[in-house]
Amino acid sequence: MERLQIPVLPSIVNAALITTIVSAGNAYTFNASRSLHALALDGRAPKFLRRLNKKGVPYMAVIVVMLLSCLAYLALGSSSAQVLDWILNFCTAATMFNWSVISLTWIRFNAALKAQGIDRHTFLPTVSKVQPYAGYWAFFWAFLFLWIQGYSVFVKGNWKVSTFIFNYGIIALASVIGIGWKIFKRTPFHKSKDVDLVSDLEFFDALTEHYRHEREAAPVTVKDKIMAKIF
């Protein structure tokens, strides 16, 4: 930026970065708080997270999410680079774990369809052309990288407890939560032929119909598209 000899350019870049960070933080706070609230409504999170204010905002869930964001202040006690490494390692492991669960869920769903003699081409509103192979492909790589993404900590001379925890702690945490839920709630494991594929279909049918109407009502001309973006 100094070579371009544009004095105001660094300020513009900083403003863009701040705007992006605030926008991302706002989006993730919204998504995480609503997810916690939904889990609480479903009985899978503490009941106090169900509380809403007068405007319908799940304020307790928002507070919990905001408190978790205070982990960023770890940078005050350690080098910023070290904290950034911890956060990146944890987010990478969490993402791989998330994709492993998503792809495994689809594999089990597809197995249930087959076991119950249901054709997914007629059962689903849209069907991917690369399934079921994409499900197995995604699970293989996500599960593999979940375990090897932090391999460097096992190299001689690189062992650090903090690095190990941020690389593999999500596996232990999610396993404890999942197994604990199964034990205390005594929820059964279902065979493919016994999986419930009927309950709450009305909701998803209504959702599909809603988005179909939205697509049909979408602006076609360039002018209409611009006006839709603005207003």
TORKOL-4160 file (C-alpha; in steps of 0.2 Angstrom, whole numbers, padded with zeros to 4 digits, m for minus):
231
<pt num="1" X="0000" Y="0000" Z="0000"/>
<pt num="2" X="0015" Y="0012" Z="0003"/>
<pt num="3" X="0021" Y="0009" Z="m0015"/>
<pt num="4" X="0005" Y="0014" Z="m0022"/>
<pt num="5" X="0007" Y="0031" Z="m0013"/>
<pt num="6" X="m0012" Y="0032" Z="m0009"/>
<pt num="7" X="m0012" Y="0040" Z="0009"/>
<pt num="8" X="m0030" Y="0035" Z="0012"/>
<pt num="9" X="m0029" Y="0017" Z="0006"/>
<pt num="10" X="m0024" Y="0010" Z="0023"/>
<pt num="11" X="m0039" Y="0018" Z="0031"/>
<pt num="12" X="m0050" Y="0011" Z="0018"/>
<pt num="13" X="m0043" Y="m0006" Z="0021"/>
<pt num="14" X="m0045" Y="m0005" Z="0039"/>
<pt num="15" X="m0063" Y="0001" Z="0038"/>
<pt num="16" X="m0067" Y="m0013" Z="0026"/>
<pt num="17" X="m0059" Y="m0026" Z="0038"/>
<pt num="18" X="m0068" Y="m0019" Z="0053"/>
<pt num="19" X="m0085" Y="m0019" Z="0044"/>
<pt num="20" X="m0082" Y="m0037" Z="0039"/>
<pt num="21" X="m0077" Y="m0043" Z="0056"/>
<pt num="22" X="m0092" Y="m0034" Z="0064"/>
<pt num="23" X="m0104" Y="m0042" Z="0051"/>
<pt num="24" X="m0097" Y="m0059" Z="0053"/>
<pt num="25" X="m0097" Y="m0058" Z="0072"/>
<pt num="26" X="m0115" Y="m0052" Z="0071"/>
<pt num="27" X="m0120" Y="m0066" Z="0060"/>
<pt num="28" X="m0112" Y="m0080" Z="0070"/>
<pt num="29" X="m0119" Y="m0073" Z="0086"/>
<pt num="30" X="m0136" Y="m0073" Z="0079"/>
<pt num="31" X="m0134" Y="m0091" Z="0072"/>
<pt num="32" X="m0126" Y="m0098" Z="0088"/>
<pt num="33" X="m0139" Y="m0090" Z="0100"/>
<pt num="34" X="m0154" Y="m0096" Z="0089"/>
<pt num="35" X="m0146" Y="m0113" Z="0088"/>
<pt num="36" X="m0144" Y="m0114" Z="0107"/>
<pt num="37" X="m0162" Y="m0108" Z="0109"/>
<pt num="38" X="m0169" Y="m0121" Z="0098"/>
<pt num="39" X="m0159" Y="m0135" Z="0107"/>
<pt num="40" X="m0166" Y="m0128" Z="0123"/>
<pt num="41" X="m0184" Y="m0129" Z="0116"/>
<pt num="42" X="m0180" Y="m0147" Z="0111"/>
<pt num="43" X="m0174" Y="m0152" Z="0128"/>
<pt num="44" X="m0156" Y="m0154" Z="0123"/>
<pt num="45" X="m0149" Y="m0138" Z="0132"/>
<pt num="46" X="m0153" Y="m0130" Z="0149"/>
<pt num="47" X="m0170" Y="m0123" Z="0151"/>
<pt num="48" X="m0164" Y="m0105" Z="0155"/>
<pt num="49" X="m0159" Y="m0103" Z="0137"/>
<pt num="50" X="m0178" Y="m0104" Z="0132"/>
<pt num="51" X="m0181" Y="m0086" Z="0140"/>
<pt num="52" X="m0186" Y="m0072" Z="0128"/>
<pt num="53" X="m0187" Y="m0054" Z="0131"/>
<pt num="54" X="m0203" Y="m0043" Z="0126"/>
<pt num="55" X="m0197" Y="m0042" Z="0108"/>
<pt num="56" X="m0195" Y="m0061" Z="0106"/>
<pt num="57" X="m0175" Y="m0061" Z="0107"/>
<pt num="58" X="m0168" Y="m0076" Z="0116"/>
<pt num="59" X="m0157" Y="m0065" Z="0127"/>
<pt num="60" X="m0150" Y="m0078" Z="0138"/>
<pt num="61" X="m0143" Y="m0088" Z="0123"/>
<pt num="62" X="m0136" Y="m0072" Z="0117"/>
<pt num="63" X="m0127" Y="m0068" Z="0133"/>
<pt num="64" X="m0120" Y="m0086" Z="0134"/>
<pt num="65" X="m0113" Y="m0084" Z="0116"/>
<pt num="66" X="m0106" Y="m0067" Z="0120"/>
<pt num="67" X="m0098" Y="m0074" Z="0135"/>
<pt num="68" X="m0089" Y="m0087" Z="0125"/>
<pt num="69" X="m0083" Y="m0073" Z="0113"/>
<pt num="70" X="m0073" Y="m0067" Z="0128"/>
<pt num="71" X="m0060" Y="m0081" Z="0124"/>
<pt num="72" X="m0053" Y="m0068" Z="0112"/>
<pt num="73" X="m0046" Y="m0060" Z="0127"/>
<pt num="74" X="m0034" Y="m0074" Z="0129"/>
<pt num="75" X="m0023" Y="m0064" Z="0118"/>
<pt num="76" X="m0019" Y="m0052" Z="0132"/>
<pt num="77" X="m0011" Y="m0066" Z="0142"/>
<pt num="78" X="m0002" Y="m0075" Z="0128"/>
<pt num="79" X="0006" Y="m0070" Z="0111"/>
<pt num="80" X="m0008" Y="m0066" Z="0098"/>
<pt num="81" X="0000" Y="m0078" Z="0086"/>
<pt num="82" X="m0002" Y="m0092" Z="0099"/>
<pt num="83" X="m0020" Y="m0088" Z="0102"/>
<pt num="84" X="m0024" Y="m0087" Z="0084"/>
<pt num="85" X="m0016" Y="m0104" Z="0081"/>
<pt num="86" X="m0027" Y="m0111" Z="0095"/>
<pt num="87" X="m0043" Y="m0104" Z="0088"/>
<pt num="88" X="m0039" Y="m0109" Z="0070"/>
<pt num="89" X="m0035" Y="m0127" Z="0076"/>
<pt num="90" X="m0051" Y="m0128" Z="0086"/>
<pt num="91" X="m0061" Y="m0121" Z="0072"/>
<pt num="92" X="m0053" Y="m0133" Z="0059"/>
<pt num="93" X="m0057" Y="m0148" Z="0070"/>
<pt num="94" X="m0074" Y="m0142" Z="0074"/>
<pt num="95" X="m0078" Y="m0140" Z="0055"/>
<pt num="96" X="m0071" Y="m0157" Z="0051"/>
<pt num="97" X="m0081" Y="m0165" Z="0065"/>
<pt num="98" X="m0097" Y="m0155" Z="0059"/>
<pt num="99" X="m0095" Y="m0162" Z="0041"/>
<pt num="100" X="m0092" Y="m0179" Z="0047"/>
<pt num="101" X="m0108" Y="m0179" Z="0057"/>
<pt num="102" X="m0118" Y="m0171" Z="0042"/>
<pt num="103" X="m0111" Y="m0184" Z="0029"/>
<pt num="104" X="m0114" Y="m0198" Z="0041"/>
<pt num="105" X="m0132" Y="m0192" Z="0044"/>
<pt num="106" X="m0135" Y="m0192" Z="0026"/>
<pt num="107" X="m0128" Y="m0210" Z="0024"/>
<pt num="108" X="m0139" Y="m0216" Z="0038"/>
<pt num="109" X="m0154" Y="m0207" Z="0030"/>
<pt num="110" X="m0150" Y="m0215" Z="0013"/>
<pt num="111" X="m0149" Y="m0232" Z="0021"/>
<pt num="112" X="m0165" Y="m0230" Z="0030"/>
<pt num="113" X="m0174" Y="m0226" Z="0013"/>
<pt num="114" X="m0167" Y="m0242" Z="0005"/>
<pt num="115" X="m0171" Y="m0252" Z="0020"/>
<pt num="116" X="m0189" Y="m0246" Z="0020"/>
<pt num="117" X="m0191" Y="m0247" Z="0001"/>
<pt num="118" X="m0193" Y="m0229" Z="m0002"/>
<pt num="119" X="m0186" Y="m0221" Z="m0018"/>
<pt num="120" X="m0177" Y="m0205" Z="m0014"/>
<pt num="121" X="m0180" Y="m0198" Z="m0031"/>
<pt num="122" X="m0199" Y="m0197" Z="m0027"/>
<pt num="123" X="m0197" Y="m0194" Z="m0008"/>
<pt num="124" X="m0186" Y="m0179" Z="m0010"/>
<pt num="125" X="m0191" Y="m0163" Z="m0018"/>
<pt num="126" X="m0174" Y="m0162" Z="m0026"/>
<pt num="127" X="m0161" Y="m0175" Z="m0029"/>
<pt num="128" X="m0142" Y="m0173" Z="m0031"/>
<pt num="129" X="m0134" Y="m0182" Z="m0046"/>
<pt num="130" X="m0118" Y="m0186" Z="m0037"/>
<pt num="131" X="m0127" Y="m0195" Z="m0022"/>
<pt num="132" X="m0124" Y="m0207" Z="m0014"/>
<pt num="133" X="m0106" Y="m0206" Z="m0019"/>
<pt num="134" X="m0104" Y="m0188" Z="m0012"/>
<pt num="135" X="m0110" Y="m0193" Z="0005"/>
<pt num="136" X="m0096" Y="m0207" Z="0007"/>
<pt num="137" X="m0083" Y="m0196" Z="m0001"/>
<pt num="138" X="m0087" Y="m0181" Z="0011"/>
<pt num="139" X="m0087" Y="m0193" Z="0026"/>
<pt num="140" X="m0071" Y="m0201" Z="0021"/>
<pt num="141" X="m0061" Y="m0185" Z="0020"/>
<pt num="142" X="m0069" Y="m0176" Z="0034"/>
<pt num="143" X="m0066" Y="m0190" Z="0046"/>
<pt num="144" X="m0048" Y="m0193" Z="0040"/>
<pt num="145" X="m0043" Y="m0175" Z="0042"/>
<pt num="146" X="m0052" Y="m0174" Z="0059"/>
<pt num="147" X="m0039" Y="m0185" Z="0065"/>
<pt num="148" X="m0024" Y="m0180" Z="0056"/>
<pt num="149" X="m0026" Y="m0161" Z="0055"/>
<pt num="150" X="m0016" Y="m0160" Z="0071"/>
<pt num="151" X="m0003" Y="m0173" Z="0068"/>
<pt num="152" X="0012" Y="m0161" Z="0070"/>
<pt num="153" X="0009" Y="m0161" Z="0089"/>
<pt num="154" X="0014" Y="m0179" Z="0089"/>
<pt num="155" X="0031" Y="m0176" Z="0080"/>
<pt num="156" X="0046" Y="m0177" Z="0092"/>
<pt num="157" X="0049" Y="m0161" Z="0101"/>
<pt num="158" X="0032" Y="m0153" Z="0096"/>
<pt num="159" X="0021" Y="m0160" Z="0110"/>
<pt num="160" X="0011" Y="m0146" Z="0119"/>
<pt num="161" X="m0004" Y="m0150" Z="0130"/>
<pt num="162" X="m0013" Y="m0134" Z="0124"/>
<pt num="163" X="m0010" Y="m0138" Z="0106"/>
<pt num="164" X="m0017" Y="m0156" Z="0108"/>
<pt num="165" X="m0032" Y="m0150" Z="0117"/>
<pt num="166" X="m0037" Y="m0137" Z="0104"/>
<pt num="167" X="m0034" Y="m0150" Z="0090"/>
<pt num="168" X="m0043" Y="m0165" Z="0097"/>
<pt num="169" X="m0053" Y="m0158" Z="0112"/>
<pt num="170" X="m0069" Y="m0156" Z="0101"/>
<pt num="171" X="m0069" Y="m0175" Z="0098"/>
<pt num="172" X="m0069" Y="m0178" Z="0117"/>
<pt num="173" X="m0081" Y="m0165" Z="0121"/>
<pt num="174" X="m0094" Y="m0170" Z="0107"/>
<pt num="175" X="m0092" Y="m0189" Z="0112"/>
<pt num="176" X="m0095" Y="m0185" Z="0131"/>
<pt num="177" X="m0110" Y="m0175" Z="0126"/>
<pt num="178" X="m0117" Y="m0188" Z="0114"/>
<pt num="179" X="m0114" Y="m0203" Z="0125"/>
<pt num="180" X="m0120" Y="m0194" Z="0140"/>
<pt num="181" X="m0136" Y="m0190" Z="0132"/>
<pt num="182" X="m0139" Y="m0208" Z="0127"/>
<pt num="183" X="m0135" Y="m0214" Z="0144"/>
<pt num="184" X="m0145" Y="m0202" Z="0154"/>
<pt num="185" X="m0160" Y="m0200" Z="0142"/>
<pt num="186" X="m0159" Y="m0218" Z="0138"/>
<pt num="187" X="m0163" Y="m0215" Z="0119"/>
<pt num="188" X="m0162" Y="m0230" Z="0108"/>
<pt num="189" X="m0151" Y="m0233" Z="0093"/>
<pt num="190" X="m0163" Y="m0236" Z="0078"/>
<pt num="191" X="m0160" Y="m0249" Z="0064"/>
<pt num="192" X="m0162" Y="m0243" Z="0047"/>
<pt num="193" X="m0179" Y="m0251" Z="0045"/>
<pt num="194" X="m0185" Y="m0243" Z="0061"/>
<pt num="195" X="m0180" Y="m0225" Z="0057"/>
<pt num="196" X="m0195" Y="m0213" Z="0057"/>
<pt num="197" X="m0195" Y="m0204" Z="0040"/>
<pt num="198" X="m0213" Y="m0198" Z="0042"/>
<pt num="199" X="m0215" Y="m0187" Z="0057"/>
<pt num="200" X="m0215" Y="m0168" Z="0054"/>
<pt num="201" X="m0216" Y="m0170" Z="0035"/>
<pt num="202" X="m0229" Y="m0157" Z="0034"/>
<pt num="203" X="m0217" Y="m0144" Z="0040"/>
<pt num="204" X="m0204" Y="m0148" Z="0027"/>
<pt num="205" X="m0218" Y="m0148" Z="0014"/>
<pt num="206" X="m0224" Y="m0131" Z="0019"/>
<pt num="207" X="m0206" Y="m0125" Z="0019"/>
<pt num="208" X="m0203" Y="m0132" Z="0002"/>
<pt num="209" X="m0219" Y="m0124" Z="m0005"/>
<pt num="210" X="m0214" Y="m0107" Z="0003"/>
<pt num="211" X="m0197" Y="m0106" Z="m0006"/>
<pt num="212" X="m0205" Y="m0112" Z="m0022"/>
<pt num="213" X="m0216" Y="m0097" Z="m0022"/>
<pt num="214" X="m0202" Y="m0086" Z="m0018"/>
<pt num="215" X="m0192" Y="m0092" Z="m0033"/>
<pt num="216" X="m0207" Y="m0089" Z="m0044"/>
<pt num="217" X="m0209" Y="m0072" Z="m0037"/>
<pt num="218" X="m0191" Y="m0067" Z="m0040"/>
<pt num="219" X="m0187" Y="m0052" Z="m0051"/>
<pt num="220" X="m0183" Y="m0056" Z="m0069"/>
<pt num="221" X="m0177" Y="m0040" Z="m0077"/>
<pt num="222" X="m0161" Y="m0031" Z="m0072"/>
<pt num="223" X="m0170" Y="m0016" Z="m0066"/>
<pt num="224" X="m0181" Y="m0026" Z="m0054"/>
<pt num="225" X="m0166" Y="m0036" Z="m0048"/>
<pt num="226" X="m0157" Y="m0019" Z="m0043"/>
<pt num="227" X="m0173" Y="m0012" Z="m0035"/>
<pt num="228" X="m0175" Y="m0029" Z="m0025"/>
<pt num="229" X="m0157" Y="m0028" Z="m0019"/>
<pt num="230" X="m0159" Y="m0010" Z="m0013"/>
<pt num="231" X="m0176" Y="m0011" Z="m0005"/>
